[in-house]
Amino acid sequence: MEVVDVLHMNGGIGDASYASNSLVQKMVILLAKPITEEAITELYTRLFPKSICIADLGCSSGPNTFLAVSELIKDVEKKCKSLGHKSPEYQIYLNDLPSNDFNTIFKSLPSFQKSFAEQMGSGFGHCFFTGVPGSFYGRLFPNKSLHFVHSSYSVMWLSRVPDLEEVNKGNIYLSSTSPLSVISSYLKQFQRDFTTFLQCRAEELVPGGVMVLTFLGRKSEDHSGKESGYVWELLARALNELVSEGQIEGEQLDCFNIPQYTPSPAEVKYFVEEEGSFSITRLEATTIHWTAYDHDHDHVTGHHHAFKDGGYSVSNCMRAVAEPLLVSHFGEAIMDEVFRKYREILTDCMTKEKTEFINVTVSMTRRV
């Protein structure tokens, strides 16, 4: 499976689209706002560029596409006004793999630009948008052309499924039953990919340029614990049920693995320092409920309806993210059944456990 060909979120604006099922990703971007605001404000007051070039890597499509960059622009504008400076021009690059739904982005761009300009008011500088299809595990921009790079929930996706020495039997990601060699292969693939990513961005950022990345990650150093990939483990349960019913061959499941790695803060720090082009400014871990809301109160009082709806919303969110990968391997015919079972498993799990995603956010500056 060529990841570059099949890794994309569900396009369009339908019920199963990423645009309709990306609340968690929106909340993660907003959770990181204190870090991104500090980073872009510090950059502006240090360099005072007349034109700021910002790249959002892994922009996907839908309402979140413009969220991160619009917040960054607002932060710069706020600082400009406090200093009495003229608004700079903005060059915004939106990057994702070629299979991303860029058509939806381009169709929504004129209305976004109009409403955003009205919101920002008179004196707002020109803002230019460019779509950049391609893998961020290679060069995307000219040397020293970017001031700021942002990426949220993207760099944990690997360039390829790791080469495994042993079968990851019954699993689709790292779990407590995964062989140690499988865990090692995933870690090595992430190290290769993340190092390549850092090297490419080091070429493209101006000296003193800034990058803020948010990964789906984990806090602990346990690669196969529930922090790491529990949401994938539950999807594997749904697929295993279909194996037991004869709708999927066991061997077909055993050779399917998700091309993702959820790093810990310690791993991110180690690989950034080992590559050497960047100095870390901030490195933090946060949590967010699988539904993007805090259901502690419902959990305590036993309000089951919240978890029933939660199972539906999490299943839809994961379908928007994972369905293209699953269809490429298992075919389209069983997708409704897979996600019906997955919803039931999620609902049951969420009534019994506190289910959270761990986010690892790092802010770093290109060494001069």
Number of C-alpha atoms within 10 A of each C-alpha: 12 10 16 16 14 20 26 24 25 25 23 18 15 11 12 20 21 28 23 18 24 23 20 19 18 17 15 23 19 15 16 22 16 9 19 26 17 14 23 24 19 15 19 20 13 10 12 14 14 12 15 20 18 25 26 25 25 24 28 27 28 22 17 19 19 20 14 20 20 14 16 21 22 15 19 21 21 14 17 18 11 9 10 9 11 13 20 21 17 19 17 22 21 22 24 24 22 16 16 23 19 23 12 16 21 14 10 15 14 11 11 15 15 10 10 15 16 11 11 13 9 9 11 17 17 12 16 12 15 12 16 20 18 18 17 24 19 14 16 17 17 10 14 14 16 25 25 28 23 20 20 24 21 18 23 20 21 23 21 17 18 20 11 16 12 12 16 23 15 22 25 23 25 27 21 13 11 19 17 15 14 20 19 15 17 22 18 14 20 26 20 14 21 23 17 17 17 22 19 18 27 24 18 22 26 20 18 18 26 29 29 24 23 23 25 28 26 26 19 13 14 12 24 19 14 18 21 26 22 18 20 20 20 19 22 20 18 21 26 21 15 19 17 11 10 10 13 16 15 16 12 12 21 15 15 21 20 19 20 22 25 26 25 24 21 14 15 20 15 13 16 20 13 11 14 15 18 24 16 18 14 13 18 14 18 17 18 18 16 23 22 20 13 14 19 11 9 14 17 8 8 13 13 15 12 16 23 17 14 23 25 18 22 24 28 24 25 20 24 22 21 18 24 19 22 20 14 14 15 16 12 12 9 15 14 11 13 22 21 15 19 27 24 15 17 24 23 15 15 20 21 11 9 13 21 20 23 23 26 26 26 23 22 21 22 23 16 9
